[in-house]
Amino acid sequence: MVNITGRPALLTTFPFGKYRGKAVSEIAKRDPGYLRWLFNNLDNMSPELRLTLKHYLEDAQAGQQRGNGTP
């Protein structure tokens, strides 16, 4: 997608691993630790995957803060 738009786009499904073909949004809810692990351990990550993981990890963190009464 970078080639078409000139910038990375969010992935909707995982292209590899134990969640291959599964919706990233669903895995972010069910197994956010997997997203964290990928973000911290993959050396060769596509710009799309980096953006996707960062997006869902930040979203999960914001949700936790809202749940704790923190704006």
C-alpha positions in Angstrom: 0.0 0.0 0.0 3.0 2.3 0.5 3.6 2.2 -3.2 0.1 3.5 -4.1 -0.4 6.2 -1.5 3.1 7.1 -0.6 2.5 6.3 3.0 1.7 3.1 5.0 -1.8 2.0 5.7 -3.3 0.0 8.5 -3.5 -3.8 8.0 -6.8 -5.4 8.5 -5.6 -9.0 8.9 -2.3 -10.6 10.0 -0.2 -11.7 7.0 1.8 -14.3 9.0 2.1 -16.2 12.3 -0.4 -18.0 14.5 -3.1 -15.4 13.7 -2.5 -15.4 9.9 -5.7 -14.3 8.2 -7.4 -13.1 11.4 -8.6 -9.6 12.0 -6.0 -7.4 13.7 -8.8 -5.6 15.6 -10.0 -8.9 17.0 -6.5 -10.0 18.1 -5.9 -6.6 19.7 -8.9 -7.3 22.0 -8.2 -11.0 22.6 -4.4 -11.1 22.8 -2.9 -7.6 23.1 0.3 -9.2 24.5 0.9 -10.8 21.1 0.8 -7.3 19.5 3.2 -6.0 22.1 5.6 -8.9 21.6 5.6 -8.4 17.9 6.2 -4.7 18.2 9.1 -5.2 20.6 10.7 -8.3 18.9 10.4 -8.1 15.1 13.5 -6.7 13.5 12.3 -6.5 9.9 8.9 -5.1 10.1 7.0 -3.5 7.1 5.9 0.1 7.6 2.3 -1.1 7.4 2.8 -3.6 10.2 4.6 -1.1 12.4 1.8 1.5 11.9 -0.9 -1.2 12.6 0.7 -2.4 15.8 1.4 1.1 17.0 -2.2 2.1 16.3 -3.8 -0.8 18.2 -1.3 -0.7 21.1 -2.0 3.0 21.6 -5.7 2.4 21.3 -5.5 -0.4 23.9 -3.5 1.9 26.3 -6.1 4.7 25.8 -8.9 2.3 26.6 -7.2 1.2 29.8 -6.7 4.8 30.9 -10.4 5.5 30.2 -11.3 2.5 32.2 -9.3 3.7 35.1 -11.0 7.1 35.1 -7.9 8.8 33.6 -8.7 11.1 30.7 
